[in-house]
Amino acid sequence: GPPPYHWNLARHPTTTRSADDIHTLGLSEVARIRGEMEKIRTDVGFAGDLKAFFEHVRTDPRYYYKTPAELLARFEAIEAKIWPAIPRLFHDRPKAPFEVRPLPALGDQRGTGYYRPGPPDGVSPGILFFNMSMLNTRPIPTLETLTLHEGIPGHHFQLTLAIENAELPPLLRHGQATAYSEGWGLYAESLGPELGMFTDPMQMFGHLDMEMLRAVRLVVDTGIHAKRWERQQAIDYMLDNTSMAPRDVVVEIDRYIAYPGQACAYKIGELKFRQLREEAAKALGPAFDIRDYHHQVLNTGALPMDVLEAKIRAWIADGGGAA
């Protein structure tokens, strides 16, 4: 028969945490993020409850572009805002430029999009192929967060810096580890405020909405595979806690049913990047430089999270620094 669920949790999020533990973590993250969302709902003066606010974001035309050209122009404006702040947090940036292009044909059958690094020539761009069909399900409030995750300093930094580093062995240059790569993408989203992003409350809401999706995944994935949740129970839970379009929610839940444990990797990976950062800052005190930390976590490519943890703890024990 299929492998047991705890085996999938060890394989994807590369964690030894139990399903119950992950479920509880998910519930507490959902509650925390709901609290942040409530603040924004109040700040923007929306009268209804959170569920009504989700519906407002799902349906109000002001949150959606009419044409791919408008969307691409917005991505460019966001990128232009992020780049100048990057040196505050990073010593290095990829030589390759970053671009957003429309996803090729059959877009309506595909997901939101994906990032693809170019060949390691330092000239060919890393590209975010973005699904330009169904623009009425691509909310403008999520675009800053999407750029941070898929682009800079998310997958573009994480994948391209490794590929451009000829000193790394192939396993590390081209390696894959879901909790690392998706954890980094989600951690990169959380750097928004430090990079001067999310100054508009609705962009902050979009950020929380995308983070909420990853927190909800902890609850519904463990719910389905460890707590005998029905499919509809999982769908309802996701609709209650995010502003995702109902069609997208069903696609998400069916993915978790078919691919146990994979969806838990994002949030568990992100929390590990955050935890190791806090550990380093506390242990190194004035010697801690966030740029050194980011260099350390990115300069050996995708690692299983326990290997990354061992590496960072050795670096801390060694006194940190820019080695």
N, C-alpha and C positions, 0 to 999 in steps of 0.2 A: 504493500500500500504506500501512500504518500508519506514523506518523512514527517515526524512529529513537529508540531508548531514550534517548540522550544529550539529545535534544530534550525528552523528558518530564522528565528530571532538571533541566533548565534551567527548565522550566515550573512544576513543583510545588515541589520544595525550593528553587527559584530559586538553584541552585548551579552553578558551573562545574567542580566536582569530578568526576573520572572515576568510572565504575562500579567499577573495581578499587579505587580509593582509598576509596570509600564502603563496599565489601565489607570491606576491611581495618579500617576504622574500626569497622564493626559487630562484627567478630570480637573486637576489643580491648575494646569496650564490654561485650559478652557475657561475656568472661572476667573483667573487673573486677566486674561485677554478680554473677556466680556466686560470686566471692570473698566479697562482702558477704553473700550468702545463706548461704554455708557458716558464716559467723560466727554468724548468727542460729540456724541449725539446731543448732549447738553450744550457744549460750546457752540455748535452750529445752529442751536435753537430749534431742533426738530421736536415736534410735540408728541409724536407717537412713541411706542416702545421700541425695543431693539429689533424685534421681528419686523415691525412696520418700517423701520429704518433700512433693514436689509432689502425689503421689497421696493422701497423708494430708490435705492441704488441700482437694483435689478432693472427697474422700469422707466426711470426718468431719463428722457432723451439727452438732457444736459451732460450726462456722464458718458456719452458715447460719440465717437466720431462717425461722420458719414462716409468718408473716403479714406482709402489707404494712404494717400498723399498727406492728409492731415496727421495721421497716426505716425508716419515716418518722420515728419517734421518735428513732432513732439519728442520722439525718441532722440533726435539729434540735439534738441534743446536741452534735454535731460542730461545727455552725455557731456555736453559743453559745460554744464553746471558741476558735474562730478569730477572731471579731470583735474581742475585747478586745486582741488582739496586732497587729491590722492597723496601728494608728498607728506602730508601730516601723518599718514598712517602706514606708508610703504616706502622702503628704500628703492625697490625695483618696480618697473612696469614692463609688460611684454614689449618687444620690439614691434611685433605685428600690430597693425591697427585693428580696431573693432568696428564692425558694420552691422546694421540691421537691414535685412532684405525680406521681401514677401516670400512666404512659403510657396514652393512650386505647386502646380495643379493638384486637384483633389483635396484642396484645403479643408473643405467642409467635413471631410471624413477623418481629419487628423486632429491632434491635440492643439494646444496653444502655440507651440513652437519648440525649437530646440537650438542649442548652440553647437557649432561645429568648428573646431580649430583648423587653421590652414596648415600647409606644409611648413616645416621649421626654417623658412628662409628669411624671416624677419620682415618680409614685404607683403606676402599674401595675408589678407585679413582673416581674423577669426570672425565668424558670421553667426548672428542670431537670425535664423529663419523664423519669421513670425507669421502666424496664420491670419491673413487679411480677410478671410471670409467670415461671415457672421459677426460683423463689427459690433452688432448690438449685444454681444456677450463678452466684449473686451472692455471692461470699465476703465475709463481714464484715471480714476483714483489709484489703480494698481500699477501704473506704468513706471513710476520712479522705482518701485520695489522690484519689478520685473527686470529693469535695466541693471540694478545692483546685483541681482541673482544670476541672470544669464550672461551678463556682460562684465562691467567693471564695478567693483573688484571681484566679481563672482567667478563664473566658469572661465571667462576669458583669461583672468589671472591664473586661476588654479590649473587649468589644462595647458595654457600656452607657455607659461613660465617653465613648466617641467619639460615640455616638448623642445623648447629653445635651449635647454641646458644640455649641451653635448657631453658633459662629464658624467651625467647620470646613466646607469645601465638601462637597457631597454625596458626591463620590468618596471622601473620607476618612472621612466619618461612617458610610457604609454599605459601604465598600470591603471586598474580600476578598483575602487572600493566605494560602494554606494554611500555608506554613512559618512565617509570622508568628503566625497565630491558634493553630495547633496547637503551634508552638514555645513560645508564651507559656503555653499550657495545661500543657505538660510542665514548663516552667521554674517555673510556679506550684506544681506538685507538689513540686519540689525545695526550695521555701521552707518546707516542713513543719517541719523542725527549728528554723528561725528564728522560726516562729510558735508554737512550743511543742507541736507535734504529734509523732506517732510515738514517744511515750514508752513505749508498749507494744510489745514486740519483734515481735508478730504484725502490728501495724499497719505497722511498719517493713518486715516481710517483704512485706506486700501492696503497699507502695510500690515495693519493689524488683521485685516481680513485674510490676507495670504498666510500670515503666521497662524491664524486660527485654523485654517485648513490643515496645517501640519500637526497642530495639537489635537484636532478632531480625529485625525488618522490614528493616533495612539489609542484613542478610546474605541473607535469602530473596528479597527483591525483586530485588537485583542478581544473586543466584544464578539465579533463573528467567530473567531478561531478558538477562543478559550472559554467564552461565557455563553455560547449557544444563542447568540442574538439572531433574530430573523433578519433577512435582507431588508425588509421594509423598515424595521426598527433602526437599522443603520442609516438608511436613506433619510428618515425623519430627523434623526439626530443631527445629520449634516445640514439639512435645510434649516433647522432651528438655530444653528450656531454660526452660519456663514451666509453671505449674500450670493453664493454661487447659483448659476442658472440651474433649474431642476434637471434639464437634460444632462448637464455636465456632472451633476451629483450622482446620477444613476451610472454614468460611465465610470466615475471614480470608485463607487462601491463595488461594481462588478470586477474592476481591476484588483481590489483588495481580496475579493473572494478567490480569484484565480491565482493570486501571487502573494501568499501569506507572508507577513513579516516585512516585506520590502518597504511598505509605506511608513513603517516606524523608524526607518533609518534617518530620515531628514531631521526630525526634532531631536532625536537622541544624539546624532552627530553634532548638531548645532550647540546643544547644551554642553557637550564635551569641549568644543573649541572655547566656549565662554568660561567654563570651569577652569581649564588649563591657563587661560589668560589671567583669571583672577588669582589663581595659585601663584603664577609667576610674578604678578604685580605685588602681591603680599610678601612673597619670599625675597624678592630682589630689592624692594623698596625704591630708593632714589635711582638705583642702577637700572631699573626697568624702563625699556623704551618699546613702545607698542610696535614700532617699525621692525625692531629686532625680532619680536615675537612672531609677527606676520611672516618675516623672512624664514624663520625656523619652521613654521608649519607648512610653508609652501615649497621650500627648496629641495624637497626629496620626493615630490609627486604624491600620488594617492597612496595612503597607508591604511591598514586596519587600525581602528581607533586605539586598541591597546598598545600597538607598536608606536603610534604617534605619542601616546601618553608617556611611554617609557623614554622616548626621545626627548620630549620637552622636560621631563623631570630630570634627566641627565644634564640637560642644558642649564636648568635652574641650579642644580647641585654644583655645576661648574662655574657659577657666578654670572650666567647670562651673557650679554654682550653680543656683538655683531659678527661673530665668527662665521 
